[in-house]
Amino acid sequence: MNPVGKALWYIETHFGEDLSLDDVAGVAGVSRYHVSRVFGLATGQSIMRYVRGRRLTEAARCLANGAPDILAVALDAGYGSHEAFTRAFRDQFGLTPETLRAQGTLDNIELMEPIKMDETLLTHLDPPRFENGKTLLIAGLGERYTSETCAAIPAQWQRFGPHIGNIAGQVGRIAYGVICNSDDSGNTDYISGVEVSDFSRLPPDFTRIRIPEHRYAVFTHREHISAIRRTWFTIWNTWLPESGHRVAEAPEFELYREDFNPVTGVGGVEIWIPIA
């Protein structure tokens, strides 16, 4: 996987934390100079400018939604004071946090949206195994995405990560990325979740979904997690048309085994496709 893809994945899943150029270079597997150079060539901006823009964009969304405490938003964005946050916010968007919160809309500012990751086809896809999946109760954080906004999914995992292991009724340590409720325009729901024994004790803001028993084609994603869209695209654009199988109208999901490492982005990841 190319270092830009790894860098983008790491930034999108960690920009809410302390993040340095050394951190990004380490995950990308190249030197600071190399990752800075190739990231700039690929995106037209520096890594830390992109990190800053992503943090401030998420802060702007919170403020437009009426966040009551600007200092709390500033701290979440990595700024140690209201004043430092206001300076950075004004430099990025041309207005103060107070002004944006008062107007309650993002229409007049230019946001730093996530850069899409690689969607080219794999040169080799291991054949799937076939399994009869059990009924699953999945609970977690859910968002609706378009084909343009789906690059924000890693940030959703960043928000959900601290919940894993602390959810009432959680079963095991496997995480699931469930894709469901797709429409003809390509919009879909994505749920970052875990299996639970029941839905009765969950936080009110959690999304819940029951996945019934089904027959699945199960693919192993062997590359860095930043390239998972390539595996999805290869399944849909190569394997399915050539296999003779039809996809059932049921949720698909990514399965993140316990050996998946959310810091390095490597380890056990599978894609489960329901087969009619």
Steps between C-alpha positions, in 0.01 A plus 500: 500500500631846414612724787244773420215256545641383832555860610143598412357203687709573809411869502129432458496251788723701735462874431310538829817399687849645531647439156848570367672468167714223653181306586373525144836407348528198729164359389574581135828308533719774352707794621357837605641654184357228276148511642499881497614505139259242359204629705559850368529378141182292531278750684649844440543572871716406796407223741465725803294755305264219408487381864427854617230546237331171591501584872359847442239368258367258760508782756301718259235229468465482878464878523246521218297241690495731802780365723456696825864501616749641250796420726399133508488500119842668493650238731352217292662658193840499669521867608599591853309827524199682362730767354723256306195321365337827390815610313530167318126490429501852353806421288330188364146629441511880516263534797503431873359192673237720667383635165466153349308369799265799485427456129443125543601404148811389311382635166737797485827328593728261311539178696797263485322177412675159510701412192376180338727199519607268220215331310698323225452125455728244662722300268425188706204410721507178700192285433244518781393234741127447556342501843156485656494804726312504828252767607686808627384788717733791417507831687718804453525834321324541167510766230354533151748559217502587134768381261666840550491505881598138573864605546390613849440140618846471666411804714184317608717210618712751691188612689386145565835352606486607868165322540637155407521288814278739695160420349235329712439148374795499258581155365869440425749753365425480128388826338265531203458761229146441376377636166122513467196695377652585162291691247505543123706819530790319667430629850546252785512466877828394660504373858821465701401249763546186706282199568277530808278250681201737498410863430344588835792674675657700218558878491209681332719632217616151395376348174368146521460239226403133497673304225318170436658166418634494146736334256812709437798520270785601731803682361826569682635854466878455508625854430519797734156610619530821298462284187178327605300690240716331235393160631134604503526634145670184377232280655219699341664571165688175436409208725122540506448542124725200431380272783138445401387587853244767586517726803206465737307801624655486846770690689863453397771550755870534572620280785799621702650210694683540830836493318412814302717786627318837486831686549695347211198414282610142440361166613194286456226659290228315308220610270174301526269516197150346535430262214148436364 
